[in-house]
Amino acid sequence: MAERQETAQGLLINHFYAGHEHGDIQIDRTAGLYVEVFAGHPWFEFHDPDEVKQQITDFFGRSSANMYLVENDGEVKGFAWGYLRDTAELVENKFNESNDTKIAEQVVSKLGQGNVFYINEIGVNSKLRGKGLGKLLMGKLLGDAERLEVPSALSTRVDTVLTPICLKLGFEQIFGQEVVVGVNGKINLTGRIIVGQKR
């Protein structure tokens, strides 16, 4: 059974984690919101709902999986999930094509060797953005990292609403290989960053 908490706005937050019954997860609705969130600005990505459902199912195969769903009247309004990940594997995965050892070294120096709590996905229904749900979900995942006594990390685009939230929560910004400098010398805000919070 999920751990449940009600927010001040009357929304229900369910916490699911590996090793416990997670039959209450609304996989179809969660996948639907995931597809909706990442189809919009700034990602404009297409995700097949069946593949997202499989990713969610596979996610719970990880021994350290933690997922939060925000629900209202049976509808999923927000999601966030994360898990323990080896720092070296994270760096290799995120920088495998860039061969940018300087950035990889920065990430390792910020996070250290060993495990990191990787914030894999976070998203909120467009009608509920700006009401603190993203920050609330991020806080839940940071609490998981704190309980595990490991640093937190995530990779996100510079131009998302999540980036300023992360920076206010103490994350540090490290530019990744997809950041492009425009002809005017300004940073093109379509690239990715890795941000980490050391404990």
C-alpha positions in Angstrom: 0.0 0.0 0.0 1.2 3.5 -0.7 2.0 6.1 1.9 -0.5 8.9 1.5 -0.5 12.6 2.4 -3.0 15.4 1.7 -1.7 18.8 0.6 -3.2 22.2 1.6 -4.8 22.4 -1.9 -6.7 19.1 -1.1 -4.5 17.0 -3.5 -3.4 13.6 -2.5 0.3 12.6 -2.7 0.9 8.9 -2.8 4.4 7.5 -2.2 5.3 4.2 -3.8 8.7 2.4 -3.4 10.4 -0.8 -4.4 9.7 -3.8 -2.3 6.2 -2.7 -1.3 2.8 -3.3 -2.9 2.3 -0.7 -5.7 -0.9 -1.9 -7.2 -2.5 1.5 -6.7 -0.2 3.1 -9.2 -2.3 4.5 -12.0 0.2 3.4 -14.8 -2.1 4.4 -17.7 -2.9 7.8 -16.2 0.7 8.5 -15.1 1.9 7.5 -18.6 -0.7 9.8 -20.1 0.4 12.8 -18.0 4.1 12.0 -18.8 3.3 12.1 -22.5 1.4 15.3 -22.1 4.1 17.1 -20.1 7.0 16.2 -22.4 5.0 17.0 -25.6 4.9 20.6 -24.4 7.3 23.5 -24.0 10.3 23.3 -23.8 10.8 19.6 -24.7 8.4 19.0 -27.6 9.2 15.3 -27.4 7.0 12.4 -28.6 6.7 9.5 -26.2 4.7 6.3 -27.0 2.3 5.7 -24.1 2.9 2.0 -24.1 6.7 2.5 -23.9 6.2 4.9 -21.0 4.0 2.3 -19.2 6.8 -0.2 -19.6 9.4 2.2 -18.4 7.3 2.8 -15.2 6.9 -0.9 -14.7 10.7 -1.5 -15.2 11.5 1.4 -12.9 10.0 -0.6 -10.0 12.5 -3.4 -10.7 15.1 -1.1 -9.2 15.7 -1.9 -5.5 15.8 1.8 -4.6 12.9 3.0 -6.7 10.8 5.9 -5.1 7.8 7.4 -6.9 5.4 10.1 -5.9 2.0 10.7 -7.6 -0.1 13.8 -7.0 -3.8 12.9 -7.5 -7.1 14.7 -7.5 -10.5 13.0 -8.0 -8.8 9.9 -9.4 -6.7 11.8 -11.9 -2.9 12.0 -11.8 -1.8 15.7 -11.7 1.9 15.3 -11.0 4.7 12.7 -10.8 8.2 12.4 -9.6 10.5 9.4 -9.3 14.1 8.7 -8.5 16.6 6.0 -7.5 20.1 5.3 -6.4 22.7 5.4 -9.2 26.4 5.1 -9.3 28.1 8.5 -9.9 30.6 7.1 -12.4 27.8 5.4 -14.4 25.7 8.6 -14.4 28.7 10.6 -15.7 29.4 8.0 -18.4 25.8 7.9 -19.4 25.3 11.6 -19.6 28.7 12.5 -21.3 29.4 9.4 -23.4 29.2 11.2 -26.7 30.8 14.5 -25.7 34.2 13.2 -24.5 34.1 16.3 -22.3 36.3 15.1 -19.4 36.3 18.6 -17.8 32.5 18.5 -17.3 32.7 14.9 -16.1 35.4 15.8 -13.6 33.2 18.7 -12.3 30.3 16.4 -11.8 32.3 13.9 -9.9 34.0 16.6 -7.8 30.5 18.0 -6.8 28.9 14.6 -6.1 31.8 12.5 -5.0 32.4 8.8 -5.7 29.8 6.2 -5.0 26.1 6.4 -5.1 23.9 9.4 -5.8 20.1 9.7 -5.6 19.2 10.4 -9.3 16.0 12.4 -9.8 14.9 10.7 -13.0 11.6 12.4 -13.8 9.3 15.1 -12.5 6.3 16.7 -14.1 3.1 18.6 -13.2 -0.1 19.1 -15.1 0.1 22.4 -17.0 -3.0 23.7 -15.3 -1.4 23.3 -11.8 2.0 24.7 -12.6 3.1 27.7 -10.5 1.3 26.5 -7.4 4.3 24.9 -5.7 3.7 21.2 -6.7 7.0 20.8 -8.5 8.9 22.2 -5.4 6.8 19.9 -3.2 7.6 16.8 -5.3 11.3 17.8 -5.5 11.3 18.1 -1.7 9.9 14.6 -1.4 12.7 13.2 -3.5 15.4 15.2 -1.7 14.0 13.7 1.6 14.6 10.2 0.1 18.2 11.2 -0.7 18.7 12.5 2.8 17.3 9.3 4.4 19.8 7.4 2.2 22.6 9.8 3.2 23.7 10.4 -0.4 23.8 13.5 -2.6 21.1 14.2 -5.2 21.5 14.8 -8.9 19.4 15.4 -12.0 19.8 16.3 -15.6 17.5 18.9 -17.0 17.2 21.6 -19.6 18.3 25.1 -18.6 15.0 26.6 -19.8 12.6 24.5 -17.7 10.7 25.8 -14.7 12.5 23.1 -12.6 15.9 24.7 -13.0 15.3 27.8 -10.8 13.6 25.6 -8.2 16.7 23.4 -8.1 19.0 26.3 -7.8 16.9 27.8 -4.9 17.1 24.4 -3.2 20.9 24.4 -3.2 21.8 22.6 -6.4 24.7 23.7 -8.4 24.6 24.1 -12.2 27.0 22.4 -14.5 26.6 22.9 -18.2 26.5 19.7 -20.3 27.4 19.0 -23.9 24.1 20.1 -25.5 24.4 23.7 -24.4 25.1 25.8 -27.5 26.6 29.3 -27.6 24.7 31.4 -30.2 26.3 33.7 -32.8 25.6 36.6 -30.5 27.8 35.0 -27.8 24.8 34.4 -25.5 24.0 30.9 -24.2 21.3 29.2 -26.1 18.9 28.0 -23.4 18.0 24.7 -25.1 20.8 22.6 -23.7 21.0 20.3 -20.8 22.6 20.7 -17.4 23.5 18.4 -14.6 22.8 19.8 -11.2 23.8 18.2 -8.0 23.3 18.8 -4.3 26.1 17.5 -2.1 25.1 16.3 1.4 
